[in-house]
Amino acid sequence: MIEPFEKPIYVTKPFLPKLEEFCAGLEEIWENQWLTNNGPIVKRFSQEISNYFETENVCLFTNGTLALQIGLQGMGIAGEVITTPFTFVATTHALFWNKIRPVFVDIEPDYYTLDPEKVEAAITPWTTAILAVHVFGHPCQLEALADIANRHNLKLIYDAAHAFGVRVNGESISHFGDLSMFSFHATKLYHSIEGGMLTFQEPSMKKIFNYLKNFGFENEIEVVMPGTNAKMNEMQALMGSIVLKHVDNIIDRRRLITETYFERLDGLAGIRLRPAFAKELNYNFAYMPIEIDENEFGMSRDHFYDELKKYNIFSRRYFYPLICDYACYKKNTVGDPLKVAKRVAEKILTLPIYYDLDLEDVYKICDIIEYIKQRRYKKKTFAAA
Ligand code: T4K
C-alpha cells in the first residue's frame, strides 16, 4: 500500500526565480515607467537571447502561437503545408489563421517527429512548405527534411516550441531550417511567463516580423502593412532575462530527473521509453514521455492515467487526440493512414518533470507506477484462477 502524494504533482511547474531577483527588476520597470512597446528591458533581453542562440536573427513575441502565425505570414506561406498531427493544436491553428491547408502525414516511432518519406510522398504542386515539430524537444530528422525542402523548393519551418537550448553537434537547433518558433510559455522548461520567439536565416525578415507584430507601424503616421499586436511586454522580458541565467542549471536538473526515470522504468513490462539519445545531441529533457502497452502493462493508457490521479499524480496525454481528430479539423481529408501517429496517440503519457521535482518524489512516482501495475496483474491472475 502506498499513500498518495499530499499535494498534487502536475506534469509540469514553472521555474520561479527568487522573488527578490524579480522584485529588483520590477524596481527598474517602475523607474522607467515603461511597460510595453519595445521597452528597454525587451531590447536588452532581445540581445541576451540573441547571444544565447548565437544569431542576430531573432524576434520576440507575446506568445509562441502568434510568433508562428506571423512567421508563416511574413514568409508568404500559402496553399498546402505538410505537417504533423502529433503536436499541440497551436501548430495547426497557426496554419488555419493563414488560410493554409494542413496536410497531415505520419511520424516516426522513436522520437515522434515527421517521417521524411511520408513528407516527400505528400508533396503536390500546391505545397509551399514543411512545418515540422521538434516533438518533446527532440530534433526532427534535420538533414532528410532539409534535403527534401531543397529538392522541391519548399520552405522548411520548425515548430521548436519544446526545443529551447537543444544543440546538435554543438550547433543551436535554431540554426536549422528557414524559420523556427520557440515558446516561452510558463509550462516550458524555459519561460518568460508567456512569450515566444522566431529565429530565421534571412536577416531582412526581421523588419517584416517587427512590422507584423506592431500593427505594421513604420512611424507615427505611416502603416506599411496590416499587422497585428503580438509584442512582448517588459514584465515578460524581465522574467525571461532572469530565467535565462538559470537555464543551464534547469536543464541539468531535468537530465537527472530523466535519468532517474530511465533507471527505474527501463525494462518494466508494458512501458516503452524513447531509445537512447544520440551522442551528438545536447538534449533539453523537456518532457518525459512513455508509451503504455495495454496487453503487457495490464491496463490501458487511459485507465493508468486515471489510476495515477488517485495518487495525486497528474500526468498528461500529450498529444492525444491527434489534431486531425479534433472537431475543427475533422473535415480535412487525410491521405496518409497515420498508422504510427494513431498508435502512439493511444499509448502516450507524459510524466511529471520540472526543476524542483525532488528525486525522492520521482522514486515515489516510479514506486506507484510499479505498484499499480503489480496490483492490476494480481487482480487479473486472481480473476483467471
Ligand atoms: N507548438 C507546440 C508544439 C506547443 O507545445 C505549444 C504550446 C505551442 C506551439 C504554442 O506555444 P504558446 O502559444 O503556448 O507559447 C500547455 C501550454 O499552455 C502550452 O504552451 C504548451 N504548448 C502545451 C504543450 O501545454 P495545456 O493546456 O496542457 O496547459 P495547462 O494549463 O493544462 O498546464 C499544464 C500543467 O502545468 C497544469 O496541469 C499545471 C501546470 N501549471 C500550468 C501553468 C500555466 C502550473 O503549475 N503553473 C502554471 O502557471 O497547454
Residues whose N, C-alpha, C, O or C-beta is under 5 A from the ligand:
A	BS01	T4K	Y10 T12 K13 P14 N63 G64 T65 T87 F88 A90 T91 D159 A161 S183 F184 H185 A186 T187 G195 G196
